[in-house]
Amino acid sequence: MEGDAEGWNLEGIRLCEEGLYRDAIECFRQALALDPENKVYWFNKGSAYETLAWHVDAVRCYGRAVALDPQYLRAWIDKGQVHSDAWQFEDALQCFDRALEIEPDDILTIYNKVLTLVHLARYEDLIVFIDGILAGHPDDLQLWIFTGFSFWALGRCEDAIERFDRVIAIDPGCMDAWIFRGRSLMDLGLCEDALESFGSAIEVDPESADAWCRKASALRELKRYEEAVECCDRAIAADPGSREAWSDKGMTLCDLGRHEDAVLCCDQALAIDPDYTPALRNKGFALWKLERYEEALIPLDREIQVDPSDPEAWAGKAYALNALGRYEEAVVDYARVLEIDPRNIYARFCEYKLHKEAGRYTAALEALDTAIQLLPQNSVLYKYKAEMLLKLDRHDEALKSIEIALTFGTDFPEIFELKQEILDKRGQ
């Protein structure tokens, strides 16, 4: 094949078909040495690199192909896919946009752009893009589902349900539509309606572990725990390798007070995926309920390593540290919860309790003031604030907190005792 660029190219294609991609790359190199301006040779070489997951080399080759021919649609698409595989989604989006300029109706590129926008969590842009595409593809159910998913991700659940209903009207057997419709209803607090949606998904596919897990979640919200366990068991029977089903069963068993059994279920989930954060969290909670606080720290620490942005993991660890009397460490972890989720009222309350127990009344008062901003009509918080102000000998302010507490509720008699104590101290 000496001196025959096309011969080297054809040999490279043959070797690719046999799975010999490294040898194929050498053939394409020989072809390009003879014809360096051939876009197809650059594309073929890039394709071989892509199959080997050599992303940098693949991008370079596809880049040379589109530099030689800016209208080379397939090269733009494949270059974008390589960027996606390398989690370089902004670069991928640029490639898919360029491909759509060349061929606006190419369905492969449309779906690639949709998935890229999902990865980038640019849901508003995704809705606008798909709505423009739907004019030419009104019966494309997947596009309707993606817009519904985007509305759901944005918290616009009513709009999401409208999109899923549109899909179901066209195809009542669409599992994804029933499941995401149910999830949207759950987020609206309409658990009974969600239960019906998940039931419809199960009618479509009685062996869907996901549908059974979703039904279990709705039953759990309705406090129908025994039924929820049965659904988890159905999910496990359908897919014994479902980490979600085992973890959900563990969480539901915790609700039933069966904490030892819950730990065993979480262990099953973690045997499938040692880094599955819901199972790590649920196991930590179950061990905490069993007063095995040191053991609880192990899965909770692991969860934090896997996902340090999860406030529930930090809160769970703080609870365990608090139970062990390691108050200073617990305060640090509650502070971490509040960095991630400043509106976490329970973390604020726990922060107050720890400062109070350590005698840091000013810090406890600050935690209560923040909690009151989140729940401004909670009489109990004002009572606790009065107690802290009393500790600090700020009697007039303490009385004012008592009066505010009484405007929101008088169903705990000790508040009158506290008021009298404050008056006595002020009189002294």
N, C-alpha and C positions, 0 to 999 in steps of 0.2 A: 504493500500500500504506500510505499515511499513516493512522496510527491502527489498523493491523491487525498485531498482534504475530505472529500465526500466519502471516500472509502473508510477513512478513520472514523468519521461520524457514524456511518452505518454499523461499523464494528462496535462502537460505543453503545449504540442503541441495542444491539444484540446482547451485549454483555449485561446491560441493565435488565433486559428481559430474563436473564438467567440469574439475576441477583448479585452479579459481580460488579458492584458499583465502583469500587476503588480502581479496578482495571479499566472500567468504562471511563472514569475521569481522565486516566492517562491517554486514552484514545481521543477524547475531546480536546485534550491539551495539544496533542499532535495535530489535530484538525485545525485548531486555532493558530498554531504556529505557522501553518500554510495559508490560512485565510482568517486573519484576526478581526476582520470587519463583518463577519457572518453572525447575524443576530441569533440564528437558530442554534448554532454551535454553542454560543454562550448560554442560551436557554437550556440546552440539553445538559451542559456541564453543571449549571445551577440546579437542575432537577436531580441530578445524581447526588450532589452535595446535600440537597434538601432531604432526600431519602435517608442519608446517613446522619441527619440532624446536625450537620455542620453549618450552622445558621449564618455565621459571618461570611463564609465562602459562598454560600448560596446567594445571599443578598448582594454580594459583590458581582457575581456572574449575572444575576437578573438585572442588576443596575447597569451593567455594560450592554445588555440586550435592549433595554428601553432607551439608553442613550443613543444607540444606533437607530432605533425606530421608536420614537415617542408614542406611536399609535399601536404598539405591540400589546394587545389586550391581555393575552394569556400570561405574558411576563409580568405585567402589573399585578394581576390577580395572584400569581404564585409568589411574587415578592411580598405582597401583603400577607399571605398565609404564613410565610416564613417569619415575618415580624411578629405575627400573632403567636406562633409556636414559641417564639423567644420572649413572649410577654411584652413586646414593644408595640403597644396598642396604638399609640399616637401615630407612629410611623406606618403601622398597618392601615390605619384610617386614611392617611394621605394616599396610599397606594390604591385603596378601593375607590376613593373619590376620583382619582385619576382614571381608573378603569371605567367608572360610570360616566365620565365625560365622553369616553370613546363609545361605549355601548350602554345607554341609560337603562335599557330593559333587560340586561343580563341578570337572570335570576340568581345565578351562583354568586355574583358580586353583591347583589342586593342582600342576600342572606349573610355573606361575610361581613358586610358593613353593619348589619343588625347585630350580629354577635359581638362585633368589636365595640359598638356603642354600649352593649350590655356590660362587657368587661370594664369599660370606662365609667360605668354607672351614670352615663349621660342620658337619663331617661326622657327628659324634656325634648332633647334633640332627636331621640329615637322615635318619639310619638309624632313629631313633625315630619320626619323622614318617611315613616311608614304610611302616615295619612296621605302623603303625596303619592306614594307607590300604589296604595289601595285603589286609587281611581282607575288604574289600568289592570289591577288584579283584585277585583272585588270579592272573589270567591277563594282567595288564598287564606285558608284557616290559620296557618302558622303565623302569618303576619298579624291577623286579628289577635291571636293569643299573645304575641309579643307586645302589642300595644296594651292589652289587658294587664300583662305582667308589669309593664312600665308604670301604668297608673297605680297598680298595687304597691310597687316599690316606692312610689312617691307619696303613698298614704292616701291616695284618692280612690278609696275602695268602691264608692258608688259608681264612678266611671269605669273602674275595672270590671265590676259585675255586669255593667251594660255591654261591654265588649265580649265577655265570656258568654253571656246570654245570646249574643249574636252568633257566636260559634256553635253553641248547642242547638240553636234553631236550624242551622244548616246540617250539623252532624251531631245528633244526640249521643253518639257513641264515642265522643272525644273525651278521653280520660283527663288530659291536661286541663281542659276547660272546666270540668266538674271539680277537679281538685283545687285549682286556683280560685274558682268561684267560692268554694267552701272556705278557703283561707282568707279571702277578702271578707266574707261574712263573719268569720271568727274575729278579725280585727275590728269589726264594727260592733262586736259584742253580741252578735246574733247567732248564738251557738246552736240553738235548735234548728234554725234554717241551715246552718253549716252542716249539721248532722245529716240532713236530708241530701245535701250535695255530695257528701262523702259516701252516703249510701248509694246514690246513683252511680258514682264512680265504681263502687264494688259490683253493682249490677252489670256494668260494662265488662269488668274483669275481676271475677271473684278471687283470683290468685294474685292480685296486686298487693304486695306488702306495703307499699306507700299509701294506698287508699285505706287499708286497715289501720295503719299508724295515724293517719289524719283523723279517722273516725274516733280512735282512742283519745286523741287530743281534745276533740270536742266533748266527749263524754267526761273526760277529766275536768274540764272547765265547768261542766254541769254537776260536778261532784258525784257522778255515777261511776265510782271507782272500780267496782267489781266488773261491770260491763266493759270498762276501759281495759282491764287486765285481759278479759276474754278476747278483745280485739287485738291486743298485742300478741297474744298466743296465736291467733289466726295469722297475723303478719309473720311470726316466726315459723309457723308451719309452711307458709308460702315461700319464705326465704330465710332459712336458718342462719344465713350469713348477713342478715340485716342488722347492722350495728344500731340503727335508729330504733328498731323494734325492741331489742334487748334493753337499750338505755331507757326508752319510754316506759317499758314494763317496770324497770327499777324505780323510776320516778313515781309511778302510780302506786307501787307497793309501799313506798315511803308515805304516800298520802294515807294508806291504810294502816300505817304503823308497823308494817312488816319489814323492819329495817335490815335484819340479817338476810332475808330473801332478796331485798333490794341490792345489797352489796354483791350477792352472787350473780344477779342479772347484769349489773354494771361490769363485773369481771368478764362475763361472756362477751359483752360489747367491746371491752378493751382487748380481749384476745383476738378479736377481728381487726381492730384498729387501736393500737395503744395510745394514739394521740387524739382520739375522738373526744372533743371537749365536753359535750353534754354528759357523756358517761363519766368522765373524770369529775365533773361538778356534782353529779348525782351521787357518785360514790362518796365524795367528800361530805356531802350533806347527810347521807345515811350514817356514816361513821360518826359524825358530829352528834346526831340524834342518839346514837348508841353510847355517847360519852367517851368514845375512843378518839380523843382529840389529837394526840400525836400522830395516829394513823391517818386521820383526816387530812392532816397537812400534806401528806405525800401526794395524793392525787391533785390536790388544789395547787400545790407548787408546780406540778407538771402542767396543769392547765394554764397557769400563768406563763410558763415557758413557751407553750404552744401559741397562746393568744394573750399577750400582755394588755390588750385593750379591752378585755372583758371585765366589766365592773363586778359582775356576780362572783367571779373567781376571787378577786381581791376581797370582796365582802365576806365570802365564805372563809377565807383564810383568817380574816380579822376576827370572825366569830370564834374560830377555834383557838386563836391566840388569847383572846379575851377569856375564854373558858379555862385556859391553862394559867391564867394570872399574868400573862406576859403583856401587860397593858401598854407599855411604851411601843412595842412592836405593832400591837393592834392599832394604836393611834396612827402610826405611819401608813398602815394598809387602808384604814378608813379614809385617810387623806388622799390616797391613790384612787380610791373609788370616786371621791368627789372631784378629783381632777378630770376623770373620764366622764362622769355624770354628775354635774353640779346640782341637779335637781333630785338626787337620790335622798328622799326624806328619811328613810330608815338609817342610812349611813350617817346622816346628820344627827339623828337621835342617839345612835350608838356612840358617835364622837362625843356628844354631850355627856353621856353616862360615864365614859372613860375619864374624861377630864374631871368630872365631879368626884369619882372614886379616888382620883389622885390628888384631890384638893385644889385643883386648878379652876377656881370658880369663875374667873374672868374669861378664860378660854371656853369653859362650859357655857357661859352666857352668850358668847359670840356664836357658838354652834346653834344655840336655841334661837337666836335672832334670825339666823339664816333659815332655820327650819320654819319659823313663823312667816317669813316672806313667802315660803312655798305653800303653807297651810295657814293663812291669816285668820281663820275663824275656828281654830282648834283650841278649845278651852284648856285641855291638858297641858299643852305647850306653855300657855301663859301661867298656869299654876307652877310648872317647873321653873319658869323664868322668875316668878316671885320668890321661890325658894332660893335661887342663886343670888338674887338681889338682897335677900335677907342675910345670907352668908356674908355678903360684902358690906353689910350695914347701910344699905341704900334703901331706907325704910319707905320713904315717900314713893319711890319708883316701884317698890315691891307692892305697895297698896294699889297703885294704879294698875299693875298687872293682874292683881286679884279682881279688881272691878271689871276689867276687860274679860277675864275668864268667866265671871258670873253672867256677863251679857250673852255668852255663847252656850252656857250650860251650868246647871247646879245639881247634877246627878251624882256628885261624889261629896259626901258630908265633910271629908277631911279639909276641904278648901276653907270652910268656915273656921275650923280650928287653926289653920295656917293664918287666916286673916287676923284672928285674935292674938296669935303669937306675935305677928308683926306689930299690931297696935301696942301690945305690952312692951315690946322692945323699943318702940319709938317713944313710949311714955317714960322709959328709964333714961 
